[in-house]
Amino acid sequence: MPRTFDELAFSPSVSDILEKQSERNVTIFTGRNNSGKSAYLKKMSLDKTKLYIGVNRFYSFHHLPLYNHNERELDEWYSNLYHNSRNQYQNFEGSYFNCNTALTRLSDDRREVLFSTFRDLFDLDISVESEFPDNAFSNRYISVDGESLSVTSSGTRLFLGILAALMDERFSVVAIDEPELGLSPALQAKLAKIIVDRERGEDLFPHKPHFVLSTHSHNFLDKQVPSNNFVVSRSGNLISAKACESFSELHDIQFRMLGNDLGSLFLPDAIILVEGETDKIYLNKVISLGVPGRRIVIESCGGDIATRLNYWSSLLGDMQTSPYRNRTFIVLDSVKQSGIERVCNRVGIPTSSMVEWSENGIEYLYPSRILSGIFRASHLSPSDLQISGDRVHYNGIAYTKMQLCNLVVNAIEGDTELPQELLTKLIQPLKCAIEDGATERVS
């Protein structure tokens, strides 16, 4: 157990991640609680060019303080941050930022850009008003549709304060710990468009800062560039971050790690549950060519499709009324898991969504022409293959199932002729379900 923050190790290092992401607008860390994603943010914010906005950012105020320029402000902030990071058994959460100072620090022109954005997003008027209009020395406050900002929702104050802080041109990097805190899903979506998608970026962020987030919310994942998302895990004092490599993996992050209501997520067009890893690798390739431009999640279930199907249906609720009832495919070998039909019936998957191959193994669905080249045969039918355990044999040549899968996948091209069984039982019904919404499937 680490006694101080300095005892934590990071792989890759904070500097390596920032260098890798230097040409990107945003870096997002996600993972389970206590995985170390907040620690990445705190570690990278220990210098004066980076602002850390921690989770303690709920402020209520009426009067705006006068802005007094302090040359040592950043030195004082980061001195406190540094010393707190070195205290034993203390997880520092303070952001050394608050909403009212973030607002008063902006110039009049920059504040008007902020207010103009707020008006557009919320259709509410916002302005700085005098407590007593006939007295120039009276205190000032922010009026939102005629009411003081202090009596608006905490979400409104949080949204405005975070946006004001992001506009501070002193910082090249701004780290925000769980930007979703205190915000409704609708407000999260609005803020995510600004932070992640950089809508209004030219007006709000002419200094082009890099934003670093830790989050449990799917709203703040980068759904355009999967590799901007990092999954964080922890083992003892070592905190590791792995970049998301594909849209399929991004969906997996949403489903199995974030635990949100799937009805509000960035959902795929279809789900395919398969038995093993080679099934997943091969079908990923042929489906990406056969059904291009669609986001389809293929899950490898390690031979236990029933457990994964139970999990999937528990997230969706009543599968019989779900739009995924006819978009969830169960792909089985001829020798299948005992009781899988019963599980499908119980959770509401129609039997027409169960794809059962005529042979026991995805290898029998590989293209004949590619297999002939791999095994140096003039003409090889997949049914000629001999499979023993994890080895596939023919013509005196043998490969492991994974080796053969990789060879086949690397050889597949857009004009490769695929087995008719694969087209009839899976590719065509998949297209039908996605494009036409049809409920009838070819079996």
C-alpha positions, 0 to 999 in steps of 0.5 A, a space after each residue: 500500500 503506498 503511503 504517499 502519492 510519489 510511491 505510485 508508478 505509472 506505465 506508460 508514464 504520464 509524459 509518454 502519454 502526453 507526448 503520444 497525445 500531443 496532436 490530439 485534443 483530448 485524452 480520456 481515462 476510464 476504468 473501475 473505481 480505484 483503478 488509478 485513473 484520477 492518479 494519472 490526472 493528479 500526476 500530470 498536473 504537478 506543474 504550472 502549465 497544467 490545471 487540475 480540476 478535482 472532484 471538490 468543485 461544488 460552490 455557491 456564491 452570490 456576490 462576485 469578488 473583485 479581481 485582484 491580479 496576483 503574480 504568485 497565484 499559480 506558485 501558491 496553488 501548485 505549492 499547496 498541490 505539491 505538498 499535499 501530494 507528499 503527505 502520507 495517506 492523503 488522497 488530495 482532491 482539492 482543485 485549487 479552482 473555484 467557480 467565482 474566481 474562474 469567472 472573474 479572472 476572464 476579461 470582459 471580452 472572454 466572459 462575453 464569449 462564455 455568456 454567449 455560449 451559455 445563452 445558445 446552449 440553454 436559451 437563458 439570458 445571462 449577464 453581470 448585474 449590480 445589486 443596486 443599479 443606481 450605485 456604481 459601488 454596489 456588489 455585482 452578481 451573475 443574473 441567469 434569466 433574472 435570478 441570481 446564479 446562486 439560486 440556480 441548480 448546482 449543475 448550472 453552476 458546475 457547467 458554467 464554472 468548468 467552462 470558465 476554467 477551460 477558457 483560462 489561457 494560462 494552461 496548455 493542459 486541463 485535467 478534469 476529474 469526472 466531469 459528469 459529477 453533478 450534471 444530468 445526462 443532458 448537461 453531460 452531453 452538452 459539455 462533452 460536445 464542447 470538451 471532447 468534440 470541440 464544438 465552438 472550439 475556435 471561440 472558446 479555446 483559441 489557445 488550443 489546450 489539451 483536455 485530460 479526463 477521468 470518467 465513468 460516463 459514456 458521454 465523455 468517451 471519444 466515440 470518433 477516435 477510439 485510441 483517445 480512450 485509455 482503460 486504467 488498471 492497478 496492481 499494487 503501486 503500479 497503475 497501467 493505461 491501455 489505449 482502446 484499439 477499436 470500436 468493438 473494444 470501445 463498445 466493450 468498455 461501455 457495456 462491461 466496465 461503465 455499467 450504464 443504462 444501455 438505452 442511453 449509450 453509443 450503441 452498436 448496430 448488432 451484437 454477435 456472441 461466438 464461442 471462441 477467439 478465432 471465431 471472433 477474429 475471423 468473423 470480425 474480418 469477414 463482417 467488416 468487408 461484408 457489412 461495411 460502415 456498421 458498428 457490430 460487436 462480436 464477443 468471444 465467450 470462451 465456450 460459455 455463451 449462456 453466461 454472456 447472454 444472461 449478462 447481456 439480457 440483464 442489461 437490456 431488461 426485457 429482451 422481447 421488447 428490446 430493439 436488440 431482440 432481432 439484432 443479437 445473434 448467437 453463433 454455435 458449432 454443431 456441437 454446442 453448449 448444453 441448454 443454450 436453446 433453453 437460455 435463448 428462449 428464457 431471455 427472449 431470443 428467437 430461435 431464428 437468431 441462433 446460427 448453427 454451423 453444420 460442422 464443429 469448428 469455424 475452420 470449416 467456414 474458411 474460404 477454400 481458395 485460401 485454405 488451398 494455398 496455405 496447405 499447398 493443395 490444388 483444391 481443398 474443401 474445408 471439410 477435408 481438414 482434420 482437427 485434433 484438439 488445437 491442431 488443424 492438419 492436412 497434406 502433412 502440414 499442421 497449424 494451431 487454430 490461432 495460427 491458421 486463423 491469422 493466416 486466413 484473415 491476412 489473406 482475405 480481400 474484398 473479392 474473396 469468395 466466402 462459403 455459402 453457408 456463412 453468407 446464408 446463415 449469418 452475413 445476409 440475415 445480419 444485413 437484413 436485421 440492420 438495414 431493413 429491420 426485418 424479423 424473419 431470418 434465413 435459417 
